[in-house]
């Protein structure tokens, strides 16, 4: 509080990173933004191609696969909500929806995801595209890191709730006035 914002100049650029001057810092930021934008555009283009292929391929998708995909989508959403520190039931209340109503809304998306997955697997099979052992290890390592991070956040939230409940219990222990507070 009361701190002045730093002066953005050559000295600032050298302090915050490995930049020779402010111009180098600005160029690095511009390059990063351009790279991110290019990656997003490539990904959007790739998804458009894959989605088009998936839509034109004639295949019957068993209802069981669509149901399983909706369950996977539900789990992904629940994980995202938990990562944000929100409670699932309160999230549903805010949306004024149930898990079942969400899943009903996801019919088309679930079928699309199943079609895309089948299409990608078939393309990979016919083109003999397989990940290298290094790529598999890298993916597993990223998943392991993410899982450990989720576990850490979960442990923090549980500890916080346990400590809050414990403190409440200590503060109200033996108090006859607790009923009046409620």
C-alpha positions in Angstrom: 0.0 0.0 0.0 1.2 3.4 -0.9 3.9 2.0 -3.2 4.6 3.8 -6.4 4.4 1.7 -9.6 7.8 1.0 -11.1 9.0 3.2 -13.9 8.9 1.1 -17.1 12.3 1.8 -18.6 15.5 0.0 -19.7 16.5 -0.7 -16.0 13.1 -2.2 -15.3 13.5 -4.5 -18.4 16.9 -5.7 -17.2 15.6 -6.3 -13.6 12.5 -8.4 -14.6 14.2 -10.6 -17.2 17.2 -11.2 -19.4 16.5 -8.2 -21.6 19.1 -5.6 -22.7 16.6 -2.8 -22.8 12.9 -1.9 -22.9 12.7 -2.4 -26.6 13.9 -6.0 -26.2 11.2 -6.6 -23.5 8.5 -5.1 -25.7 9.7 -7.3 -28.6 9.6 -10.4 -26.4 6.0 -9.6 -25.3 4.9 -9.0 -28.9 6.6 -12.2 -30.1 4.8 -14.1 -27.3 1.4 -12.7 -28.1 2.0 -13.4 -31.8 3.1 -17.0 -31.1 0.1 -17.6 -28.9 -2.3 -16.2 -31.5 -0.7 -18.4 -34.2 -1.0 -21.4 -32.0 -4.7 -20.7 -31.4 -5.3 -20.2 -35.1 -3.5 -23.5 -36.0 -5.5 -25.3 -33.3 -8.8 -23.8 -34.6 -7.9 -24.8 -38.1 -6.9 -28.3 -37.1 -10.1 -28.8 -35.1 -12.2 -27.5 -38.1 -10.6 -30.1 -40.3 -11.0 -32.9 -37.8 -14.6 -31.9 -37.1 -15.5 -31.9 -40.8 -13.9 -35.3 -41.3 -15.8 -36.6 -38.2 -19.1 -35.2 -39.6 -18.8 -36.8 -43.0 -17.7 -40.2 -41.9 -20.7 -42.5 -41.8 -20.9 -44.4 -38.6 -23.4 -45.4 -36.1 -22.4 -44.4 -32.6 -23.8 -46.7 -29.9 -25.8 -44.9 -27.2 -23.5 -46.5 -24.6 -20.5 -44.6 -26.0 -22.4 -41.3 -26.0 -23.5 -41.9 -22.4 -19.9 -42.7 -21.4 -18.7 -39.5 -23.1 -21.3 -37.4 -21.2 -20.1 -39.0 -18.0 -16.6 -38.0 -18.9 -17.7 -34.5 -19.8 -19.5 -34.2 -16.4 -16.3 -35.4 -14.6 -14.2 -32.8 -16.6 -16.6 -30.0 -15.6 -16.6 -31.1 -12.0 -12.8 -31.1 -11.9 -12.7 -27.6 -13.4 -15.2 -26.3 -10.9 -13.2 -27.9 -8.1 -10.0 -26.4 -9.4 -11.6 -23.0 -9.2 -12.4 -23.7 -5.5 -16.2 -23.8 -6.1 -18.6 -26.3 -4.7 -20.3 -28.5 -7.3 -23.8 -28.3 -5.8 -23.7 -24.5 -5.5 -22.5 -24.3 -9.1 -25.5 -26.4 -10.2 -27.9 -24.2 -8.0 -26.5 -21.1 -9.7 -27.2 -22.6 -13.1 -30.6 -23.8 -11.9 -29.7 -27.2 -13.4 -29.2 -30.8 -12.4 -26.5 -33.2 -13.5 -29.1 -34.9 -15.6 -30.3 -31.7 -17.3 -26.6 -30.9 -18.1 -26.1 -34.3 -19.6 -29.2 -34.0 -21.7 -27.9 -30.7 -23.2 -24.6 -32.4 -24.1 -26.1 -35.1 -26.5 -24.7 -33.4 -29.7 -21.4 -32.4 -28.1 -20.8 -35.9 -26.8 -21.6 -37.5 -30.1 -19.3 -35.0 -31.8 -16.5 -35.8 -29.4 -16.9 -39.6 -29.9 -16.9 -39.1 -33.7 -13.7 -36.9 -33.5 -12.0 -39.5 -31.3 -12.9 -42.4 -33.7 -11.8 -40.3 -36.7 -8.4 -39.4 -35.1 -7.8 -43.0 -34.1 -8.6 -44.2 -37.6 -6.4 -41.6 -39.2 -3.6 -42.5 -36.8 -4.0 -46.2 -37.6 -4.1 -45.9 -41.4 -1.2 -43.4 -41.4 0.8 -45.4 -38.8 1.1 -42.4 -36.5 2.2 -43.4 -33.1 3.7 -41.4 -30.2 7.3 -41.9 -29.3 8.2 -43.3 -25.9 9.5 -39.8 -25.0 6.1 -38.2 -26.0 4.3 -40.7 -23.9 6.5 -40.1 -20.9 6.1 -36.3 -21.3 2.3 -36.7 -21.3 2.3 -39.0 -18.3 4.6 -36.6 -16.4 2.2 -33.6 -17.2 -0.8 -35.7 -16.1 1.1 -36.7 -12.9 2.0 -33.1 -12.1 -1.6 -32.0 -12.7 -2.9 -34.8 -10.4 -0.5 -33.9 -7.7 -1.5 -30.2 -8.0 -5.2 -31.2 -7.7 -4.4 -33.3 -4.6 -2.5 -30.4 -3.0 -5.4 -28.0 -3.6 -7.9 -30.6 -2.3 -5.8 -31.1 0.8 -5.6 -27.4 1.4 -9.4 -27.0 1.1 -10.0 -29.9 3.4 -7.5 -28.6 6.0 -9.1 -25.2 5.9 -12.6 -26.6 6.5 -11.4 -28.9 9.3 -9.5 -26.0 11.0 -12.6 -23.7 10.6 -14.9 -26.3 12.1 -12.4 -27.0 14.9 -12.0 -23.3 15.7 -15.8 -22.9 15.7 -16.2 -25.8 18.1 -13.5 -24.4 20.4 -15.0 -21.0 20.5 -18.5 -22.2 21.1 -17.6 -25.1 23.5 -19.5 -24.8 26.7 -21.4 -21.7 25.5 -25.1 -21.7 26.3 -25.5 -18.7 24.0 -24.8 -20.7 20.8 -28.5 -21.6 20.4 -29.3 -17.9 20.5 -26.8 -17.1 17.8 -28.4 -19.6 15.5 
